[in-house]
């Protein structure tokens, strides 16, 4: 949830630091949860631009392609352009998606 909330901002970094502390203590299951939580926001937005093409502008569809690539390599920031355009719908939806995926 924290990883998806601000997509690479300070809350995201706190959650990531917690994951690193867990790894240092030998608790590795948290890494799997964090990896999924990091990838879901950009992957979800990228897939949305492919599945619901008519709901997005041409520029947003191009941004969605980049978001897919960023999601595959674990860069949450790929969802930021979508969240900036419509934060009240995008941020809660990617938070719910990250919780369900993790």
Backbone torsions as a table, in degrees:
resi	resn	phi	psi	omega
1	UNK	NA	-45.4	-179.9
2	UNK	-67.0	-33.1	-179.4
3	UNK	-67.3	-33.5	-177.5
4	UNK	-88.9	-19.0	-173.2
5	UNK	-58.5	-50.8	-177.0
6	UNK	-121.4	11.4	170.1
7	UNK	47.7	60.2	176.2
8	UNK	102.8	1.5	-179.9
9	UNK	-85.5	-163.0	-175.3
10	UNK	-64.2	-36.5	178.7
11	UNK	-65.7	-40.8	177.0
12	UNK	-60.0	-42.8	-178.3
13	UNK	-67.4	-34.3	176.5
14	UNK	-64.2	-44.5	178.7
15	UNK	-63.3	-39.8	178.5
16	UNK	-65.4	-40.9	177.5
17	UNK	-62.3	-39.6	176.6
18	UNK	-60.6	-41.0	178.3
19	UNK	-62.5	-42.2	179.5
20	UNK	-65.0	-37.1	176.7
21	UNK	-64.0	-41.1	177.9
22	UNK	-62.1	-41.5	178.5
23	UNK	-62.7	-41.9	179.1
24	UNK	-62.3	-27.3	179.1
25	UNK	-90.8	-0.1	178.3
26	UNK	88.8	14.1	178.3
27	UNK	-100.9	100.7	-172.6
28	UNK	-96.2	-12.1	-179.0
29	UNK	-65.2	-27.1	-179.9
30	UNK	-65.1	-29.1	-179.5
31	UNK	-63.5	-42.3	179.2
32	UNK	-63.1	-43.0	179.1
33	UNK	-63.4	-44.7	-179.4
34	UNK	-65.8	-39.9	-179.8
35	UNK	-61.0	-41.7	177.9
36	UNK	-67.2	-44.6	-179.4
37	UNK	-63.0	-31.0	178.5
38	UNK	-73.7	-39.7	-173.9
39	UNK	-80.8	-29.6	-171.8
40	UNK	-62.8	-45.0	-177.5
41	UNK	-57.1	-52.3	179.5
42	UNK	-69.5	-35.1	178.0
43	UNK	-65.3	-41.8	179.1
44	UNK	-62.7	-44.4	-179.9
45	UNK	-69.3	-38.6	177.5
46	UNK	-64.2	-43.2	177.3
47	UNK	-65.6	-35.4	178.2
48	UNK	-61.7	-37.1	179.3
49	UNK	-71.4	-24.6	177.0
50	UNK	-82.8	-41.7	-176.9
51	UNK	-76.1	-44.2	-178.2
52	UNK	-108.2	55.3	-174.7
53	UNK	-51.6	-39.0	-175.3
54	UNK	-70.3	-15.3	179.9
55	UNK	-87.9	-3.6	-176.5
56	UNK	-126.3	148.5	176.3
57	UNK	-73.9	169.5	179.1
58	UNK	-61.5	-38.3	179.0
59	UNK	-65.3	-41.4	178.5
60	UNK	-66.5	-35.5	177.5
61	UNK	-65.2	-38.2	176.1
62	UNK	-66.5	-40.9	176.8
63	UNK	-62.7	-35.3	178.2
64	UNK	-62.9	-36.1	177.4
65	UNK	-64.1	-43.1	177.8
66	UNK	-65.5	-38.2	179.5
67	UNK	-62.8	-37.6	177.5
68	UNK	-60.6	-45.7	179.5
69	UNK	-63.9	-43.9	179.9
70	UNK	-63.3	-38.2	177.7
71	UNK	-64.9	-36.2	179.7
72	UNK	-66.4	-26.8	-179.8
73	UNK	-103.7	5.5	174.4
74	UNK	83.2	36.1	177.7
75	UNK	-111.6	104.0	-175.7
76	UNK	-65.5	-25.3	-174.5
77	UNK	-61.9	-10.7	178.2
78	UNK	-63.3	-20.0	179.7
79	UNK	-89.9	-7.1	-175.8
80	UNK	-59.9	-44.2	-179.6
81	UNK	-59.0	-34.9	178.9
82	UNK	-72.0	-40.4	178.7
83	UNK	-67.7	-35.2	178.6
84	UNK	-68.1	-33.8	-179.3
85	UNK	-74.8	-34.5	-177.3
86	UNK	-150.1	72.4	-172.5
87	UNK	-64.8	-32.8	-176.2
88	UNK	-69.8	-23.6	177.1
89	UNK	-100.8	-37.0	-173.7
90	UNK	-75.5	-49.0	-174.9
91	UNK	-60.7	-49.7	177.4
92	UNK	-61.3	-37.2	-178.0
93	UNK	-67.7	-39.4	178.9
94	UNK	-74.5	-28.0	175.2
95	UNK	-66.5	-45.0	178.1
96	UNK	-64.1	-42.3	178.4
97	UNK	-61.0	-41.0	179.0
98	UNK	-66.4	-40.0	178.1
99	UNK	-64.3	-45.3	-179.5
100	UNK	-65.3	-38.2	-179.2
101	UNK	-72.0	-36.0	-177.9
102	UNK	-79.3	NA	NA
